[in-house]
Amino acid sequence: MNGILLVDKPQGFTSFDVIAKLRGILKIKRLGHAGTLDPIATGVLPVFVGKSTRACDIIPNNEKSYTADFALGKITDTQDITGNVVKTFDKTVSREEIENILNNFKGCINQLPPMYSAVSVNGKRLYDLARQGIEVERQTREVFIENIKLIDFDEDKQTGRLFIACSKGTYIRTIIHDIGNQLLCGGVMTALVRNSSSGFKLDDCHSISQIEKLMVEDKIESIIIPVDKVFESYAKIELTGVQTKMYKNGVRLDLNRVNIKNINSQKYRVYSFDNEFLGIASENIENMELVCDKNFF
């Protein structure tokens, strides 16, 4: 069993909880995921099965999109509704005031990772330190916000919803926290749905109960996506029988002698003579050789 299983992560589960649950359902230990989701969040969680786990750290498309609910008027220690309230505000704001500052959060921005996060500082997870009441100095990180817009806002309740398209590593609750700071009224995330991740959409995903049912019916293979799907932006190379054997033995191939389907970039999807996906390779321009980056056979 190898490939990608698209899971609609349920609320209350950590990403690791999903992996642990699927190990029991699929009867397989070799599982990994692309993009951690907080327990409060639901939505797209690509799970890599078997040999496909080798792709987790080399996915070329790390763009994600979210729908996030928020409430203004308070700050919590976790930056979301699950945390302890550390400050409240009497100030209220208008829809126009929110929309006027959203441009401050577009493009490349710097974020300070929240204490309740999986970031490591000096070998310790921030959330472990936070649970001990310890706050440490963190370095800001640059992330890219492709789009952010206000979908809805109730001025009486001071609650609303945002759509955010962003790069890997973006903390949505931190964006809401920072919006609250700029408006001088505080803000917390109250719900989060990941609509897309790495080119996959929520409509493509399956609940854990659906996955369990398909496993019982011996139909699980029908929803497992081939891992080369995430590398479709790379040019395709088809090897001959002789070249396939050489490639599998670790021999660097002459770029001038391989069949490149389309000229794209310096990264390639490599296939055997019988269309088996072998892995990802790059080109050594100096020697005009095809160099293996990651194997999937």
C-alpha positions as CSV (number, residue, x, y, z in Angstrom):
1,M,0.0,0.0,0.0
2,N,1.7,3.2,-1.2
3,G,0.4,6.6,-2.1
4,I,-1.5,9.6,-0.7
5,L,-4.7,9.3,1.4
6,L,-6.6,12.6,1.7
7,V,-8.1,12.9,5.1
8,D,-10.7,15.5,6.3
9,K,-9.2,15.9,9.8
10,P,-11.8,16.0,12.5
11,Q,-11.9,18.6,15.2
12,G,-10.3,17.6,18.5
13,F,-7.7,15.4,16.8
14,T,-4.0,16.4,16.4
15,S,-2.4,15.5,13.1
16,F,-0.4,12.8,15.1
17,D,-3.8,11.5,16.5
18,V,-5.0,11.0,12.9
19,I,-1.8,9.1,12.0
20,A,-2.1,6.9,15.1
21,K,-5.8,6.2,14.2
22,L,-4.9,5.3,10.6
23,R,-2.1,3.0,11.7
24,G,-4.7,0.9,13.5
25,I,-7.2,1.0,10.6
26,L,-4.7,0.4,7.7
27,K,-2.6,-2.0,9.7
28,I,0.5,-0.2,8.5
29,K,3.1,1.7,10.5
30,R,4.8,3.7,7.7
31,L,2.6,6.8,7.6
32,G,3.4,10.5,7.5
33,H,1.5,13.8,6.9
34,A,2.1,17.0,5.1
35,G,1.3,20.1,7.2
36,T,0.4,20.0,10.9
37,L,-3.1,21.1,11.9
38,D,-4.0,22.2,15.4
39,P,-6.7,20.2,17.3
40,I,-9.2,23.0,16.8
41,A,-8.8,22.8,13.0
42,T,-10.5,20.6,10.4
43,G,-9.9,20.0,6.8
44,V,-7.3,18.8,4.3
45,L,-4.6,16.6,5.7
46,P,-2.6,14.7,3.1
47,V,-1.4,11.4,4.6
48,F,1.5,9.6,2.9
49,V,1.4,5.8,3.0
50,G,4.3,3.3,2.7
51,K,7.2,4.4,0.5
52,S,5.3,7.6,-0.3
53,T,6.4,9.0,3.1
54,R,9.7,9.8,1.4
55,A,7.8,12.7,-0.4
56,C,6.8,14.5,2.8
57,D,9.7,16.8,2.9
58,I,10.2,17.5,-0.8
59,I,6.7,18.5,-2.0
60,P,7.1,21.3,-4.4
61,N,3.7,22.9,-3.9
62,N,3.3,23.9,-0.2
63,E,0.5,26.5,-0.8
64,K,-2.5,26.2,1.5
65,S,-5.8,28.0,2.0
66,Y,-8.0,28.4,5.0
67,T,-11.3,29.7,6.2
68,A,-10.9,31.1,9.8
69,D,-13.5,32.3,12.2
70,F,-12.5,34.9,14.8
71,A,-13.8,36.9,17.7
72,L,-12.5,40.3,18.7
73,G,-12.3,41.8,22.2
74,K,-9.9,39.5,23.9
75,I,-6.5,37.8,23.9
76,T,-5.7,34.2,25.0
77,D,-2.4,32.5,25.7
78,T,-2.9,30.2,22.8
79,Q,-4.2,32.8,20.4
80,D,-7.4,30.8,19.9
81,I,-10.6,30.2,21.7
82,T,-9.2,27.1,23.5
83,G,-6.7,29.1,25.6
84,N,-6.9,31.1,28.8
85,V,-8.0,34.7,28.5
86,V,-5.2,37.0,29.4
87,K,-6.7,40.3,28.4
88,T,-10.1,41.8,27.4
89,F,-11.1,45.0,25.6
90,D,-14.2,47.2,25.6
91,K,-13.3,48.7,22.2
92,T,-15.4,47.7,19.2
93,V,-14.4,48.1,15.5
94,S,-16.2,48.3,12.2
95,R,-16.0,46.1,9.1
96,E,-14.3,49.0,7.3
97,E,-11.6,49.3,10.0
98,I,-10.8,45.6,9.6
99,E,-10.7,45.7,5.8
100,N,-8.5,48.8,5.9
101,I,-5.6,47.0,7.6
102,L,-5.8,43.6,5.8
103,N,-3.3,44.9,3.2
104,N,-0.7,44.9,6.0
105,F,-1.0,41.2,6.0
106,K,-0.5,40.5,2.3
107,G,2.8,39.5,0.6
108,C,5.9,38.6,2.7
109,I,5.3,39.2,6.4
110,N,7.2,38.3,9.5
111,Q,5.4,36.2,12.1
112,L,6.5,35.5,15.7
113,P,5.7,31.8,16.3
114,P,3.2,31.5,19.2
115,M,4.4,29.8,22.4
116,Y,1.8,27.1,21.9
117,S,3.3,25.7,18.8
118,A,5.5,22.8,17.7
119,V,8.5,25.0,17.0
120,S,11.7,23.9,18.7
121,V,13.9,26.3,20.7
122,N,17.2,24.8,22.1
123,G,15.8,21.3,21.5
124,K,12.5,21.9,23.3
125,R,9.0,22.3,21.8
126,L,7.5,25.6,22.6
127,Y,4.2,24.1,23.6
128,D,6.0,22.0,26.3
129,L,7.6,25.1,27.7
130,A,4.3,27.0,27.5
131,R,2.5,24.3,29.5
132,Q,5.1,24.8,32.2
133,G,4.4,28.6,32.2
134,I,7.8,29.3,30.6
135,E,8.0,31.9,27.8
136,V,11.2,32.1,25.8
137,E,12.5,34.4,23.1
138,R,11.6,33.4,19.6
139,Q,12.8,34.5,16.2
140,T,10.4,35.8,13.7
141,R,9.8,33.8,10.5
142,E,9.0,35.1,7.0
143,V,5.8,33.7,5.5
144,F,3.9,34.6,2.3
145,I,0.3,35.6,2.3
146,E,-1.1,35.4,-1.3
147,N,-4.5,36.5,-0.4
148,I,-6.5,37.5,2.7
149,K,-10.1,38.8,2.7
150,L,-12.9,39.4,5.1
151,I,-15.8,37.1,4.2
152,D,-18.2,38.1,6.9
153,F,-18.3,40.3,10.0
154,D,-21.0,40.9,12.6
155,E,-20.4,44.3,14.2
156,D,-22.7,43.7,17.1
157,K,-21.1,40.4,18.1
158,Q,-17.6,41.4,16.9
159,T,-17.2,38.1,15.2
160,G,-16.2,37.3,11.6
161,R,-14.6,35.0,9.1
162,L,-11.5,35.3,6.9
163,F,-10.3,33.6,3.8
164,I,-6.5,33.2,3.8
165,A,-4.3,31.7,1.1
166,C,-0.7,31.4,2.2
167,S,2.6,29.5,2.3
168,K,3.7,26.6,4.4
169,G,4.5,27.5,8.0
170,T,1.9,30.3,8.4
171,Y,0.1,30.5,11.7
172,I,-3.5,31.6,11.0
173,R,-4.2,32.2,14.7
174,T,-1.2,34.5,14.8
175,I,-2.6,36.5,11.9
176,I,-5.8,37.0,13.8
177,H,-3.9,37.8,17.0
178,D,-1.8,40.4,15.1
179,I,-4.9,41.9,13.4
180,G,-6.4,42.3,16.9
181,N,-3.2,44.0,18.1
182,Q,-3.3,46.5,15.2
183,L,-6.9,47.3,15.9
184,L,-6.1,47.7,19.6
185,C,-9.0,45.4,20.5
186,G,-7.4,41.9,20.6
187,G,-8.5,38.9,18.6
188,V,-8.7,35.1,18.8
189,M,-9.3,32.4,16.3
190,T,-12.5,30.4,17.1
191,A,-12.5,27.9,14.2
192,L,-10.3,26.9,11.3
193,V,-10.9,24.8,8.1
194,R,-8.1,24.0,5.7
195,N,-9.7,24.2,2.3
196,S,-6.7,23.2,0.3
197,S,-3.1,21.9,0.7
198,S,-0.4,21.0,-1.8
199,G,-2.9,21.1,-4.7
200,F,-5.5,19.0,-3.0
201,K,-9.0,20.3,-2.0
202,L,-11.4,19.5,0.8
203,D,-13.9,18.0,-1.7
204,D,-11.2,15.3,-2.4
205,C,-10.9,14.3,1.3
206,H,-12.5,11.4,3.2
207,S,-13.5,11.2,6.9
208,I,-11.8,8.6,9.1
209,S,-15.1,6.7,9.3
210,Q,-15.3,6.5,5.5
211,I,-11.7,5.3,5.3
212,E,-12.4,2.6,7.9
213,K,-15.5,1.5,6.0
214,L,-13.5,1.2,2.7
215,M,-10.8,-0.7,4.5
216,V,-13.3,-3.2,5.8
217,E,-14.8,-3.6,2.3
218,D,-11.3,-4.1,0.8
219,K,-11.8,-1.0,-1.3
220,I,-9.1,1.3,0.2
221,E,-7.0,1.3,-2.9
222,S,-9.7,3.1,-4.7
223,I,-9.0,6.3,-2.8
224,I,-5.2,6.2,-2.6
225,I,-3.7,8.7,-4.9
226,P,-0.3,7.9,-6.6
227,V,2.5,9.9,-5.0
228,D,3.7,11.3,-8.3
229,K,0.6,13.4,-8.4
230,V,2.3,16.0,-6.1
231,F,5.2,16.3,-8.6
232,E,3.2,17.0,-11.7
233,S,4.9,20.4,-12.1
234,Y,8.2,18.7,-12.8
235,A,9.1,17.6,-16.4
236,K,8.6,13.9,-17.1
237,I,11.4,11.5,-18.1
238,E,10.7,8.1,-19.6
239,L,13.6,5.6,-19.5
240,T,14.3,2.7,-21.7
241,G,14.7,-0.8,-20.3
242,V,18.5,-0.5,-20.2
243,Q,18.3,2.9,-18.7
244,T,15.8,1.7,-16.1
245,K,18.2,-1.0,-14.9
246,M,21.1,1.5,-14.7
247,Y,19.0,4.1,-12.9
248,K,17.9,1.6,-10.3
249,N,21.5,0.6,-9.8
250,G,22.5,4.2,-9.0
251,V,24.1,5.0,-12.4
252,R,24.0,8.6,-13.5
253,L,22.4,8.9,-16.9
254,D,23.4,11.1,-19.8
255,L,20.8,13.8,-20.1
256,N,21.2,14.0,-23.8
257,R,20.1,10.4,-24.1
258,V,17.0,10.4,-21.9
259,N,13.5,11.0,-23.2
260,I,12.3,14.3,-21.6
261,K,8.6,14.8,-22.3
262,N,8.6,18.5,-21.7
263,I,11.3,21.1,-20.8
264,N,10.4,22.6,-17.5
265,S,12.9,23.0,-14.7
266,Q,16.0,21.4,-13.2
267,K,13.8,18.8,-11.4
268,Y,12.3,15.7,-13.1
269,R,9.8,12.9,-12.5
270,V,11.5,9.7,-13.6
271,Y,9.6,6.7,-15.0
272,S,10.7,3.2,-16.0
273,F,10.2,1.8,-19.5
274,D,6.9,0.3,-18.2
275,N,5.7,3.6,-16.6
276,E,6.6,2.8,-13.0
277,F,7.3,6.0,-11.1
278,L,10.9,5.7,-9.9
279,G,11.5,9.0,-8.2
280,I,12.7,12.6,-8.4
281,A,15.9,13.6,-10.1
282,S,17.8,16.8,-10.9
283,E,20.3,17.7,-13.6
284,N,24.0,18.2,-13.2
285,I,24.6,21.0,-15.8
286,E,28.4,20.7,-15.6
287,N,28.4,17.0,-16.5
288,M,25.0,16.9,-18.3
289,E,24.0,14.0,-16.0
290,L,20.7,13.0,-14.4
291,V,21.2,12.8,-10.7
292,C,18.8,10.9,-8.4
293,D,17.3,13.0,-5.6
294,K,14.8,10.6,-4.1
295,N,13.8,7.0,-5.0
296,F,10.3,5.6,-4.6
297,F,10.9,2.0,-5.8
